[in-house]
Amino acid sequence: MEKLTITTSFTVYASVTELPQDVAALMEQAVAVRKASYAPYSKFHVGAALLLENGQVVVGSNQENAAYPSGLCAERTAIFYAGAAFPGVKILKMAISAAAEEKVVKDPIPPCGACRQSIAEYELKQDTPIEIFFMGEEGKVYCSDSLKNLLPLTFGGEYL
């Protein structure tokens, strides 16, 4: 028997004002699209903005549906659109912002498990890491250099 220890590290920014200018602009787009989300059931709004290697920015917001689980998270909305509209173009950065209607979200909110797996698929496919920045509606911003920090034991097509 052996023991496997996995460690991850994140860069933590005190607020959006500490982010590099290009990332702050990307986060602003995530915040703006978050406000356009459709979340009448959870009342939890999420926006995501992706910077592609061709300079394009793709955004997505969570879209809920009364027939659970027919909705889709912001991250997957954006990443699937990027894959459809810009096939073969690498995703460089992702900014995510989350807010609730009934309280102020001050903690950084990472992608859910399904979104992590979807992001992993694109990171593996493009063979380069995707920088992921995530926050609540205010406060600290966490930065992961790769999805592998959030999902270190990834499941990919090589196992099929």
DSSP file with accessible surface (Angstrom, degrees, kcal/mol):
  #  RESIDUE AA STRUCTURE BP1 BP2  ACC     N-H-->O    O-->H-N    N-H-->O    O-->H-N    TCO  KAPPA ALPHA  PHI   PSI    X-CA   Y-CA   Z-CA
    1    1 A M              0   0  239      0, 0.0     2,-0.3     0, 0.0     0, 0.0   0.000 360.0 360.0 360.0 145.1    0.0    0.0    0.0
    2    2 A E        -     0   0  170      2,-0.0     2,-0.5     0, 0.0     0, 0.0  -0.940 360.0-125.9-134.4 159.9    1.1    3.5   -0.6
    3    3 A K        -     0   0  178     -2,-0.3     2,-0.6     2,-0.0     0, 0.0  -0.917  16.4-153.1-108.3 131.1   -0.4    6.9    0.2
    4    4 A L        -     0   0  122     -2,-0.5     2,-0.5     2,-0.0    -2,-0.0  -0.905   9.8-167.5-103.3 123.4   -1.0    9.5   -2.5
    5    5 A T        -     0   0  103     -2,-0.6     2,-0.5     2,-0.0    -2,-0.0  -0.954   1.6-168.0-112.9 128.1   -0.9   13.1   -1.3
    6    6 A I        -     0   0   76     -2,-0.5     2,-0.4     2,-0.0    -2,-0.0  -0.962   4.6-174.6-117.3 128.9   -2.2   15.8   -3.7
    7    7 A T        -     0   0  123     -2,-0.5     2,-0.3   145,-0.0    -2,-0.0  -0.913   1.7-170.0-121.3 149.5   -1.6   19.5   -3.1
    8    8 A T        -     0   0   64     -2,-0.4     2,-0.4   142,-0.0   141,-0.1  -0.915   5.1-155.4-130.9 161.2   -2.9   22.4   -4.9
    9    9 A S        -     0   0   81     -2,-0.3   136,-0.4     2,-0.0     2,-0.3  -0.994   6.1-170.6-140.6 147.8   -2.1   26.1   -4.8
   10   10 A F        -     0   0   68     -2,-0.4     2,-0.5   134,-0.1   134,-0.2  -0.958  24.6-125.0-131.3 150.0   -4.0   29.2   -5.8
   11   11 A T  E     -A  143   0A  62    132,-2.3   132,-2.6    -2,-0.3     2,-0.5  -0.837  29.5-152.8 -91.0 133.1   -3.1   32.9   -6.1
   12   12 A V  E     -A  142   0A  74     -2,-0.5     2,-0.4   130,-0.2   130,-0.2  -0.949   8.2-165.0-115.7 122.8   -5.5   35.0   -3.9
   13   13 A Y  E     -A  141   0A  45    128,-3.1   128,-2.4    -2,-0.5     3,-0.1  -0.862  22.3-135.2-101.5 139.2   -6.2   38.6   -4.8
   14   14 A A  S    S-     0   0   56     -2,-0.4     2,-0.3   126,-0.2    -1,-0.1   0.832  80.6 -23.7 -63.9 -31.5   -7.8   40.7   -2.1
   15   15 A S  S >  S-     0   0   37    125,-0.1     3,-1.7   126,-0.1     4,-0.4  -0.964  76.3 -81.4-165.6 176.3  -10.3   42.1   -4.6
   16   16 A V  G >  S+     0   0   41     -2,-0.3     3,-1.6     1,-0.3    11,-0.1   0.824 119.0  69.4 -58.9 -30.4  -10.9   42.8   -8.3
   17   17 A T  G 3  S+     0   0  128      1,-0.3    -1,-0.3     7,-0.0     7,-0.1   0.726  95.5  54.3 -65.4 -20.3   -8.8   46.0   -8.0
   18   18 A E  G <  S+     0   0  111     -3,-1.7    -1,-0.3     2,-0.1    -2,-0.2   0.581  87.4 104.1 -86.1 -12.5   -5.7   43.8   -7.5
   19   19 A L  S <  S-     0   0   12     -3,-1.6     5,-0.0    -4,-0.4    -3,-0.0  -0.347  86.4 -94.3 -68.3 151.3   -6.2   41.8  -10.7
   20   20 A P     >  -     0   0   56      0, 0.0     4,-2.8     0, 0.0     3,-0.3  -0.305  44.4-107.7 -56.7 151.0   -4.2   42.5  -13.8
   21   21 A Q  H  > S+     0   0  175      1,-0.2     4,-2.3     2,-0.2     5,-0.2   0.873 117.6  50.6 -55.8 -42.7   -6.1   44.9  -16.0
   22   22 A D  H  > S+     0   0   82      1,-0.2     4,-1.8     2,-0.2    -1,-0.2   0.899 113.2  46.0 -66.2 -35.4   -7.0   42.3  -18.7
   23   23 A V  H  > S+     0   0    0     -3,-0.3     4,-2.9     2,-0.2    -2,-0.2   0.901 109.8  53.8 -74.1 -38.4   -8.3   39.9  -16.0
   24   24 A A  H  X S+     0   0   16     -4,-2.8     4,-2.3     1,-0.2    -2,-0.2   0.918 109.4  49.2 -60.6 -41.0  -10.3   42.7  -14.3
   25   25 A A  H  X S+     0   0   42     -4,-2.3     4,-1.5    -5,-0.2    -1,-0.2   0.900 111.2  49.5 -65.2 -39.1  -11.9   43.5  -17.6
   26   26 A L  H  X S+     0   0    6     -4,-1.8     4,-1.8     1,-0.2    -2,-0.2   0.921 110.6  50.2 -65.2 -41.7  -12.8   39.8  -18.1
   27   27 A M  H  X S+     0   0    1     -4,-2.9     4,-2.7     1,-0.2    -2,-0.2   0.881 104.9  57.8 -65.6 -37.1  -14.2   39.6  -14.6
   28   28 A E  H  X S+     0   0  132     -4,-2.3     4,-2.4     1,-0.2    -1,-0.2   0.894 106.5  49.3 -58.7 -38.4  -16.3   42.8  -15.3
   29   29 A Q  H  X S+     0   0   79     -4,-1.5     4,-2.4     2,-0.2    -1,-0.2   0.880 109.2  51.7 -69.0 -35.5  -17.9   40.9  -18.3
   30   30 A A  H  X S+     0   0    0     -4,-1.8     4,-2.0     2,-0.2    -2,-0.2   0.914 111.1  48.0 -65.1 -41.1  -18.6   37.9  -16.0
   31   31 A V  H  X S+     0   0   34     -4,-2.7     4,-1.4     2,-0.2    -2,-0.2   0.928 111.7  50.1 -64.8 -43.9  -20.3   40.2  -13.5
   32   32 A A  H  < S+     0   0   62     -4,-2.4     4,-0.3     1,-0.2     3,-0.3   0.932 113.6  43.7 -62.6 -45.1  -22.3   41.8  -16.3
   33   33 A V  H >< S+     0   0   24     -4,-2.4     3,-1.5     1,-0.2    -1,-0.2   0.824 104.3  65.5 -73.3 -26.9  -23.5   38.5  -17.8
   34   34 A R  H >< S+     0   0   21     -4,-2.0     3,-1.8     1,-0.3    -1,-0.2   0.901  96.4  57.4 -56.6 -38.6  -24.2   37.2  -14.3
   35   35 A K  T 3< S+     0   0  153     -4,-1.4    -1,-0.3    -3,-0.3    -2,-0.2   0.665 103.2  54.3 -69.2 -13.9  -26.9   39.9  -14.0
   36   36 A A  T <  S+     0   0   69     -3,-1.5    -1,-0.3    -4,-0.3    -2,-0.2   0.309  83.4 122.1-100.0   6.8  -28.6   38.4  -17.1
   37   37 A S    <   -     0   0   15     -3,-1.8     2,-0.7    -4,-0.2    26,-0.2  -0.217  62.6-130.9 -68.2 161.2  -28.8   34.9  -15.7
   38   38 A Y  B     +f   63   0B 117     24,-2.4    26,-2.7     1,-0.1     3,-0.1  -0.909  48.1 143.4-115.0  98.5  -32.1   33.1  -15.4
   39   39 A A     >  +     0   0    4     -2,-0.7     4,-1.5    24,-0.2     5,-0.1  -0.389   2.8 145.5-136.0  58.1  -32.2   31.7  -11.9
   40   40 A P  T  4 S+     0   0   44      0, 0.0    -1,-0.1     0, 0.0    -2,-0.0   0.716  78.1  42.9 -72.0 -16.4  -35.8   32.0  -10.6
   41   41 A Y  T  4 S+     0   0  102     -3,-0.1    -2,-0.1     3,-0.1    25,-0.0   0.906 125.5  26.0 -95.3 -52.0  -35.6   28.7   -8.6
   42   42 A S  T  4 S-     0   0   60      2,-0.2    59,-0.1     1,-0.0     3,-0.1   0.745  84.9-146.3 -82.0 -25.3  -32.2   28.9   -6.9
   43   43 A K     <  +     0   0   71     -4,-1.5    58,-2.3     1,-0.2     2,-0.5   0.806  59.9 126.7  57.4  29.9  -31.9   32.7   -6.9
   44   44 A F  E     -B  100   0A  64     56,-0.2     2,-0.4    -5,-0.1    56,-0.2  -0.976  46.0-160.2-120.4 114.5  -28.2   32.1   -7.3
   45   45 A H  E     -B   99   0A  32     54,-3.4    54,-2.7    -2,-0.5     2,-0.4  -0.841  10.2-178.5-106.6 131.4  -26.8   33.9  -10.3
   46   46 A V  E     -B   98   0A  13     -2,-0.4    16,-1.7    52,-0.2     2,-0.4  -0.983   5.2-171.6-130.6 138.7  -23.5   33.0  -12.0
   47   47 A G  E     -BC  97  61A   0     50,-2.6    50,-2.3    -2,-0.4     2,-0.4  -0.971   2.7-169.7-127.5 145.9  -21.7   34.6  -14.9
   48   48 A A  E     -BC  96  60A   0     12,-2.8    12,-2.3    -2,-0.4     2,-0.4  -0.994   3.8-169.7-135.0 141.6  -18.6   33.3  -16.8
   49   49 A A  E     -BC  95  59A   0     46,-2.3    46,-2.8    -2,-0.4     2,-0.4  -1.000   7.9-159.8-131.8 132.8  -16.4   35.0  -19.3
   50   50 A L  E     -BC  94  58A   0      8,-3.3     8,-2.1    -2,-0.4     2,-0.6  -0.934   8.2-149.3-113.9 135.6  -13.8   33.2  -21.4
   51   51 A L  E     -BC  93  57A  37     42,-2.6    41,-2.9    -2,-0.4    42,-1.4  -0.906  20.0-156.1-100.6 121.9  -10.8   34.8  -23.2
   52   52 A L  E >   -B   91   0A   2      4,-2.9     3,-2.2    -2,-0.6    39,-0.2  -0.601  28.3-111.3 -95.5 160.3   -9.9   32.9  -26.3
   53   53 A E  T 3  S+     0   0  101     37,-2.7    38,-0.1     1,-0.3    -1,-0.1   0.741 117.1  60.7 -64.7 -19.2   -6.5   32.9  -28.0
   54   54 A N  T 3  S-     0   0   77     36,-0.3    -1,-0.3     2,-0.1     3,-0.1   0.367 121.7-105.5 -87.6   5.5   -7.9   34.8  -30.9
   55   55 A G  S <  S+     0   0   53     -3,-2.2    -2,-0.1     1,-0.3     2,-0.1   0.297  77.7 134.5  91.0 -10.6   -8.8   37.7  -28.6
   56   56 A Q        -     0   0   95     -5,-0.1    -4,-2.9     1,-0.0     2,-0.5  -0.413  45.6-146.2 -70.7 147.3  -12.6   36.9  -28.6
   57   57 A V  E     -C   51   0A  45     -6,-0.2     2,-0.4    -3,-0.1    -6,-0.2  -0.975  11.9-166.9-114.5 129.3  -14.5   36.9  -25.3
   58   58 A V  E     -C   50   0A   4     -8,-2.1    -8,-3.3    -2,-0.5     2,-0.3  -0.953   7.8-166.0-115.2 134.2  -17.3   34.4  -24.9
   59   59 A V  E     +C   49   0A  61     -2,-0.4     2,-0.3   -10,-0.2   -10,-0.2  -0.826   9.6 176.9-120.1 160.3  -19.8   34.8  -22.0
   60   60 A G  E     -C   48   0A   4    -12,-2.3   -12,-2.8    -2,-0.3     2,-0.3  -0.982   9.4-161.4-156.4 151.6  -22.4   32.6  -20.4
   61   61 A S  E     -C   47   0A  11     -2,-0.3   -14,-0.2   -14,-0.2   -27,-0.1  -0.928  38.6 -87.5-131.3 158.5  -24.8   32.8  -17.5
   62   62 A N        -     0   0   13    -16,-1.7   -24,-2.4    -2,-0.3     2,-0.5  -0.394  37.5-162.3 -68.7 142.1  -26.6   30.0  -15.6
   63   63 A Q  B     -fG  38  72B  75      9,-2.8     9,-2.4   -26,-0.2   -24,-0.2  -0.952   8.5-162.1-129.6 107.1  -30.0   29.1  -17.1
   64   64 A E        -     0   0   30    -26,-2.7     2,-0.3    -2,-0.5     3,-0.0  -0.424   4.0-162.3 -89.8 167.8  -32.4   27.2  -14.9
   65   65 A N        -     0   0   74     -2,-0.1     6,-0.3     1,-0.1     5,-0.2  -0.993  28.7-127.0-148.6 142.2  -35.4   25.2  -15.8
   66   66 A A  S    S+     0   0   64     -2,-0.3     2,-1.5     1,-0.2    -1,-0.1   0.793 103.2  71.8 -61.2 -27.5  -38.4   24.0  -13.7
   67   67 A A  S >  S-     0   0   54     -3,-0.0     3,-2.6     2,-0.0    -1,-0.2  -0.673 101.0-122.0 -90.2  82.4  -37.6   20.4  -15.0
   68   68 A Y  T 3  S+     0   0  150     -2,-1.5    -2,-0.1     1,-0.3    -4,-0.0  -0.362  88.0  22.5 -58.4 143.7  -34.4   19.8  -13.0
   69   69 A P  T 3  S+     0   0  126      0, 0.0    -1,-0.3     0, 0.0    -3,-0.1  -0.591  94.7  98.4-100.2  45.8  -31.7   19.1  -14.2
   70   70 A S    <   +     0   0   79     -3,-2.6    -2,-0.2    -5,-0.2    -4,-0.1   0.583  66.7  90.2 -72.0 -10.4  -32.5   20.6  -17.5
   71   71 A G        -     0   0   27     -6,-0.3     2,-0.4    -4,-0.1    -7,-0.3  -0.115  67.7-136.7 -75.7-179.2  -30.7   23.9  -16.8
   72   72 A L  B     -G   63   0B  59     -9,-2.4    -9,-2.8   -11,-0.1    -2,-0.1  -0.996  12.6-117.9-145.6 139.0  -27.1   24.7  -17.4
   73   73 A C     >  -     0   0   34     -2,-0.4     4,-2.4   -11,-0.2     5,-0.2  -0.287  29.0-113.6 -70.8 159.0  -24.4   26.4  -15.4
   74   74 A A  H  > S+     0   0    0      1,-0.2     4,-2.5     2,-0.2     5,-0.2   0.890 113.8  54.1 -59.9 -43.3  -22.7   29.6  -16.6
   75   75 A E  H  > S+     0   0   10      1,-0.2     4,-2.7     2,-0.2    -1,-0.2   0.920 112.6  42.1 -62.4 -44.3  -19.3   27.9  -17.1
   76   76 A R  H  > S+     0   0   52      2,-0.2     4,-2.5     1,-0.2     5,-0.3   0.870 110.5  57.1 -73.0 -34.1  -20.7   25.2  -19.4
   77   77 A T  H  X S+     0   0   38     -4,-2.4     4,-1.6     1,-0.2    -2,-0.2   0.953 114.7  39.1 -57.3 -47.3  -22.9   27.6  -21.2
   78   78 A A  H  X S+     0   0    0     -4,-2.5     4,-2.6     2,-0.2    -2,-0.2   0.932 117.2  47.5 -69.9 -46.4  -19.8   29.7  -22.1
   79   79 A I  H  X S+     0   0    0     -4,-2.7     4,-2.2     1,-0.2    -2,-0.2   0.897 113.0  48.0 -69.7 -36.2  -17.4   26.8  -22.8
   80   80 A F  H  X S+     0   0   86     -4,-2.5     4,-1.9     2,-0.2    -1,-0.2   0.892 111.9  50.2 -69.8 -37.9  -19.8   24.9  -25.0
   81   81 A Y  H  X S+     0   0  135     -4,-1.6     4,-3.3    -5,-0.3     5,-0.4   0.933 109.8  50.9 -64.0 -42.7  -20.6   28.0  -27.0
   82   82 A A  H  X S+     0   0    4     -4,-2.6     4,-2.5     1,-0.2     7,-0.2   0.924 110.3  49.7 -59.7 -42.8  -16.9   28.7  -27.4
   83   83 A G  H  < S+     0   0   16     -4,-2.2    -1,-0.2     1,-0.2    -2,-0.2   0.857 116.4  42.0 -64.7 -33.8  -16.4   25.1  -28.7
   84   84 A A  H  < S+     0   0   80     -4,-1.9    -2,-0.2    -5,-0.1    -1,-0.2   0.903 122.9  35.7 -79.8 -42.4  -19.3   25.5  -31.1
   85   85 A A  H  < S+     0   0   41     -4,-3.3    -3,-0.2     1,-0.2    -2,-0.2   0.787 131.2  27.8 -84.5 -27.9  -18.5   29.0  -32.4
   86   86 A F  S >< S-     0   0   49     -4,-2.5     3,-2.0    -5,-0.4    -1,-0.2  -0.475  78.1-173.0-132.8  60.9  -14.7   28.8  -32.3
   87   87 A P  T 3  S+     0   0   94      0, 0.0     3,-0.1     0, 0.0    -4,-0.1  -0.297  74.8  14.8 -59.8 136.6  -13.7   25.2  -32.8
   88   88 A G  T 3  S+     0   0   73      1,-0.2     2,-0.5    -5,-0.1    -5,-0.1   0.366  93.7 123.8  83.1  -5.6  -10.0   24.6  -32.4
   89   89 A V    <   -     0   0   37     -3,-2.0    -1,-0.2    -7,-0.2    -3,-0.1  -0.781  62.4-122.9 -91.5 127.6   -9.4   28.0  -30.7
   90   90 A K        -     0   0   68     -2,-0.5   -37,-2.7    -3,-0.1     2,-0.6  -0.355  11.1-130.7 -72.2 146.2   -7.8   27.6  -27.3
   91   91 A I  E     +B   52   0A   3    -39,-0.2   -39,-0.2     1,-0.2     3,-0.1  -0.860  25.9 178.0 -93.2 123.4   -9.3   29.0  -24.1
   92   92 A L  E     +     0   0A  72    -41,-2.9    39,-2.4    -2,-0.6     2,-0.3   0.873  60.4   8.7 -92.5 -46.0   -6.7   31.0  -22.2
   93   93 A K  E     -Bd  51 131A  37    -42,-1.4   -42,-2.6    37,-0.2     2,-0.4  -0.981  53.4-160.7-141.3 151.5   -8.6   32.4  -19.2
   94   94 A M  E     -Bd  50 132A   0     37,-2.7    39,-3.3    -2,-0.3     2,-0.4  -1.000   6.4-164.9-133.0 131.9  -12.0   32.0  -17.5
   95   95 A A  E     -Bd  49 133A   0    -46,-2.8   -46,-2.3    -2,-0.4     2,-0.4  -0.969   9.2-172.3-116.7 135.6  -13.5   34.5  -15.0
   96   96 A I  E     -Bd  48 134A   1     37,-2.2    39,-1.7    -2,-0.4     2,-0.4  -0.990   6.7-179.3-131.9 134.2  -16.5   33.5  -12.9
   97   97 A S  E     -Bd  47 135A   0    -50,-2.3   -50,-2.6    -2,-0.4     2,-0.4  -0.998   5.8-168.9-133.6 137.8  -18.6   35.6  -10.6
   98   98 A A  E     +B   46   0A   0     37,-1.1     2,-0.3    -2,-0.4   -52,-0.2  -0.958   6.9 174.5-128.8 145.0  -21.5   34.4   -8.4
   99   99 A A  E     -B   45   0A   8    -54,-2.7   -54,-3.4    -2,-0.4     2,-0.3  -0.992  17.0-145.7-146.0 148.4  -24.2   36.3   -6.4
  100  100 A A  E     -B   44   0A  22      3,-0.7   -56,-0.2    -2,-0.3     3,-0.2  -0.855  14.8-137.9-112.8 151.6  -27.3   35.3   -4.4
  101  101 A E  S    S+     0   0  104    -58,-2.3   -57,-0.1    -2,-0.3    -1,-0.1   0.784 101.8  45.3 -76.0 -26.5  -30.5   37.3   -4.2
  102  102 A E  S    S+     0   0  160    -59,-0.3     2,-0.3     1,-0.1    -1,-0.2   0.466 121.4  14.1-102.8  -2.6  -30.9   36.7   -0.5
  103  103 A K  S    S-     0   0  151     -3,-0.2    -3,-0.7     2,-0.0     2,-0.5  -0.981  81.1 -95.8-160.8 163.1  -27.4   37.4    0.8
  104  104 A V        -     0   0   75     -2,-0.3     2,-0.8    -5,-0.1    -5,-0.1  -0.746  33.8-141.2 -86.6 125.9  -24.1   38.9   -0.2
  105  105 A V        +     0   0   10     -2,-0.5    32,-2.6    -5,-0.2    33,-1.2  -0.801  32.9 161.7 -90.7 108.2  -21.7   36.2   -1.5
  106  106 A K        +     0   0  127     -2,-0.8    34,-0.4    30,-0.2    30,-0.3   0.612  49.2  83.8-101.3 -18.0  -18.3   37.2   -0.2
  107  107 A D  S    S-     0   0  121     28,-0.1     2,-0.1    32,-0.1    28,-0.1  -0.664  90.0-103.6 -88.1 143.2  -16.5   33.8   -0.7
  108  108 A P        -     0   0   16      0, 0.0    27,-0.1     0, 0.0    28,-0.1  -0.427  34.2-145.8 -62.4 133.1  -15.0   32.8   -4.0
  109  109 A I        -     0   0   48     26,-0.3    26,-0.3   -13,-0.2     3,-0.1  -0.900  12.3-155.8-107.9 111.9  -17.3   30.3   -5.7
  110  110 A P        -     0   0   46      0, 0.0     6,-0.0     0, 0.0   -13,-0.0  -0.317  34.3 -79.8 -79.3 167.3  -15.5   27.6   -7.8
  111  111 A P        -     0   0    1      0, 0.0    23,-0.0     0, 0.0   -15,-0.0  -0.321  51.0-109.8 -61.7 149.0  -17.1   25.7  -10.6
  112  112 A C     >  -     0   0   57     -3,-0.1     4,-2.6     1,-0.1     5,-0.2  -0.159  37.4 -93.8 -70.1 174.7  -19.3   22.8   -9.7
  113  113 A G  H  > S+     0   0   53      1,-0.2     4,-2.2     2,-0.2     5,-0.2   0.894 125.0  50.6 -61.1 -43.4  -18.2   19.2  -10.3
  114  114 A A  H  > S+     0   0   49      1,-0.2     4,-2.0     2,-0.2    -1,-0.2   0.904 112.5  47.6 -63.6 -39.7  -20.0   18.9  -13.7
  115  115 A C  H  > S+     0   0    0      2,-0.2     4,-3.0     1,-0.2     5,-0.3   0.900 108.4  54.9 -68.1 -38.5  -18.4   22.2  -14.9
  116  116 A R  H  X S+     0   0   60     -4,-2.6     4,-2.6     1,-0.2    -2,-0.2   0.925 108.8  48.2 -58.9 -44.0  -15.0   21.1  -13.6
  117  117 A Q  H  X S+     0   0   62     -4,-2.2     4,-1.9     2,-0.2    -1,-0.2   0.913 112.6  48.4 -64.4 -40.2  -15.3   17.9  -15.7
  118  118 A S  H  X S+     0   0   22     -4,-2.0     4,-1.5     2,-0.2    -2,-0.2   0.914 112.5  47.5 -66.8 -41.6  -16.4   19.9  -18.8
  119  119 A I  H  X S+     0   0    0     -4,-3.0     4,-2.7     1,-0.2     5,-0.2   0.914 109.0  55.8 -64.3 -40.4  -13.5   22.4  -18.4
  120  120 A A  H  X S+     0   0    1     -4,-2.6     4,-3.0    -5,-0.3     5,-0.3   0.899 102.6  56.0 -58.0 -41.4  -11.1   19.5  -18.0
  121  121 A E  H  X S+     0   0   94     -4,-1.9     4,-2.4     1,-0.2    -1,-0.2   0.924 111.3  42.7 -58.2 -44.3  -12.3   18.1  -21.3
  122  122 A Y  H  X S+     0   0   37     -4,-1.5     4,-2.5     2,-0.2    -1,-0.2   0.888 113.2  51.8 -71.6 -37.8  -11.3   21.3  -23.1
  123  123 A E  H  X>S+     0   0   12     -4,-2.7     5,-1.0     2,-0.2     4,-1.0   0.928 113.9  44.1 -64.8 -42.2   -8.1   21.7  -21.2
  124  124 A L  H  <5S+     0   0   60     -4,-3.0     3,-0.3    -5,-0.2    -2,-0.2   0.919 113.3  51.8 -66.2 -42.7   -7.1   18.2  -22.1
  125  125 A K  H  <5S+     0   0  130     -4,-2.4    -2,-0.2    -5,-0.3    -1,-0.2   0.906 115.6  39.6 -62.3 -41.6   -8.2   18.6  -25.7
  126  126 A Q  H  <5S-     0   0   23     -4,-2.5    -1,-0.2     2,-0.2    -2,-0.2   0.583  99.7-138.4 -87.3  -9.0   -6.2   21.8  -26.2
  127  127 A D  T  <5S+     0   0  143     -4,-1.0    -3,-0.2    -3,-0.3    -4,-0.1   0.794  71.3  94.7  57.3  30.4   -3.2   20.5  -24.2
  128  128 A T  S   <S-     0   0   43     -5,-1.0    -2,-0.2   -37,-0.1    -1,-0.2  -0.986  79.8-102.9-143.5 147.7   -2.7   23.8  -22.5
  129  129 A P        -     0   0   78      0, 0.0     2,-0.5     0, 0.0    17,-0.1  -0.278  23.3-138.0 -69.4 154.7   -4.0   25.0  -19.1
  130  130 A I        -     0   0    0    -37,-0.0     2,-0.4   -40,-0.0   -37,-0.2  -0.973  17.2-133.6-110.9 121.3   -6.9   27.3  -18.7
  131  131 A E  E     -d   93   0A  54    -39,-2.4   -37,-2.7    -2,-0.5     2,-0.5  -0.628  23.6-159.0 -73.8 129.8   -6.4   30.0  -16.0
  132  132 A I  E     -dE  94 144A   0     12,-2.7    12,-2.9    -2,-0.4     2,-0.5  -0.958  11.9-174.4-121.0 121.3   -9.5   30.2  -13.9
  133  133 A F  E     +dE  95 143A   2    -39,-3.3   -37,-2.2    -2,-0.5     2,-0.4  -0.945  13.3 176.9-110.7 129.8  -10.4   33.3  -11.8
  134  134 A F  E     +dE  96 142A   6      8,-2.5     8,-2.7    -2,-0.5     2,-0.3  -0.991   7.9 154.1-142.1 147.0  -13.4   33.0   -9.5
  135  135 A M  E     -dE  97 141A   5    -39,-1.7   -37,-1.1    -2,-0.4   -26,-0.3  -0.927  37.2-116.2-151.4 171.9  -15.1   35.2   -6.9
  136  136 A G        -     0   0    0      4,-0.5   -38,-0.3     2,-0.5   -30,-0.2   0.263  67.2 -69.7 -85.1-137.3  -18.5   35.9   -5.2
  137  137 A E  S    S+     0   0   63    -32,-2.6     2,-0.3     1,-0.2   -31,-0.2   0.642 115.7   2.6 -96.9 -11.8  -20.0   39.2   -5.8
  138  138 A E  S    S+     0   0   93    -33,-1.2    -2,-0.5     2,-0.1    -1,-0.2  -0.958 102.1  40.6-157.4 169.3  -17.3   41.0   -3.8
  139  139 A G  S    S+     0   0   32     -2,-0.3  -123,-0.3    -4,-0.1   -32,-0.1  -0.545  90.2  17.3  92.7-152.2  -14.2   40.2   -1.8
  140  140 A K        -     0   0  112    -34,-0.4    -4,-0.5    -2,-0.2     2,-0.4  -0.139  55.6-151.2 -63.6 151.3  -11.3   37.9   -2.7
  141  141 A V  E     -AE  13 135A   0   -128,-2.4  -128,-3.1  -126,-0.2     2,-0.4  -0.994  10.0-152.3-121.7 126.2  -10.6   36.5   -6.1
  142  142 A Y  E     -AE  12 134A  76     -8,-2.7    -8,-2.5    -2,-0.4     2,-0.4  -0.798   6.2-159.3 -96.7 144.8   -9.0   33.1   -6.4
  143  143 A C  E     -AE  11 133A   2   -132,-2.6  -132,-2.3    -2,-0.4     2,-0.5  -0.989   5.1-168.3-126.3 127.0   -6.8   32.2   -9.4
  144  144 A S  E     - E   0 132A   0    -12,-2.9   -12,-2.7    -2,-0.4  -134,-0.1  -0.955  17.1-148.2-109.6 130.3   -6.0   28.6  -10.4
  145  145 A D  S    S+     0   0   89     -2,-0.5     2,-0.3  -136,-0.4    -1,-0.1   0.676  83.0   5.6 -68.7 -17.8   -3.3   28.2  -13.1
  146  146 A S  S >  S-     0   0   19    -17,-0.1     3,-1.6   -14,-0.1     4,-0.4  -0.983  72.8-112.0-160.0 155.0   -5.1   25.1  -14.4
  147  147 A L  G >> S+     0   0    0     -2,-0.3     4,-2.0     1,-0.3     3,-1.6   0.803 108.1  78.9 -61.0 -25.2   -8.3   23.1  -13.9
  148  148 A K  G 34 S+     0   0  109      1,-0.3    -1,-0.3     2,-0.2   -28,-0.0   0.753  84.8  60.2 -59.8 -23.2   -6.0   20.4  -12.5
  149  149 A N  G <4 S+     0   0   35     -3,-1.6    -1,-0.3     1,-0.2    -2,-0.2   0.824 112.5  37.9 -70.1 -31.1   -5.8   22.4   -9.2
  150  150 A L  T <4 S+     0   0   17     -3,-1.6    -2,-0.2    -4,-0.4    -1,-0.2   0.698 135.2  21.6 -90.8 -23.5   -9.6   22.0   -8.9
  151  151 A L  S  < S+     0   0   42     -4,-2.0    -1,-0.2   -35,-0.1     3,-0.2  -0.625  70.0 172.4-144.2  76.2   -9.8   18.5  -10.2
  152  152 A P  S    S+     0   0   59      0, 0.0     2,-1.0     0, 0.0    -1,-0.1   0.806  73.8  52.9 -66.1 -29.9   -6.4   16.9   -9.8
  153  153 A L  S    S-     0   0  125      2,-0.0     2,-0.1    -5,-0.0    -5,-0.0  -0.724  84.9-170.1-104.8  81.3   -7.5   13.3  -10.8
  154  154 A T        -     0   0   25     -2,-1.0     2,-0.6    -3,-0.2   -37,-0.0  -0.416  18.3-139.9 -77.2 149.6   -9.1   14.1  -14.2
  155  155 A F        +     0   0  103     -2,-0.1     2,-0.2   -38,-0.0    -1,-0.0  -0.939  34.0 167.9-106.7 121.8  -11.1   11.6  -16.2
  156  156 A G    >   -     0   0    1     -2,-0.6     3,-2.1   -32,-0.0     4,-0.3  -0.757  51.2 -87.8-129.8 177.2  -10.4   11.9  -19.9
  157  157 A G  G >  S+     0   0   44      1,-0.3     3,-1.6    -2,-0.2   -36,-0.0   0.701 111.5  77.1 -59.1 -21.6  -11.0   10.1  -23.2
  158  158 A E  G 3  S+     0   0  125      1,-0.3    -1,-0.3     0, 0.0    -3,-0.0   0.719  90.2  57.6 -66.1 -16.1   -7.9    8.0  -22.8
  159  159 A Y  G <         0   0  147     -3,-2.1    -1,-0.3     0, 0.0    -2,-0.2   0.610 360.0 360.0 -87.1 -10.5   -9.7    5.9  -20.2
  160  160 A L    <         0   0  168     -3,-1.6    -3,-0.0    -4,-0.3    -4,-0.0  -0.488 360.0 360.0 -87.3 360.0  -12.5    4.9  -22.7
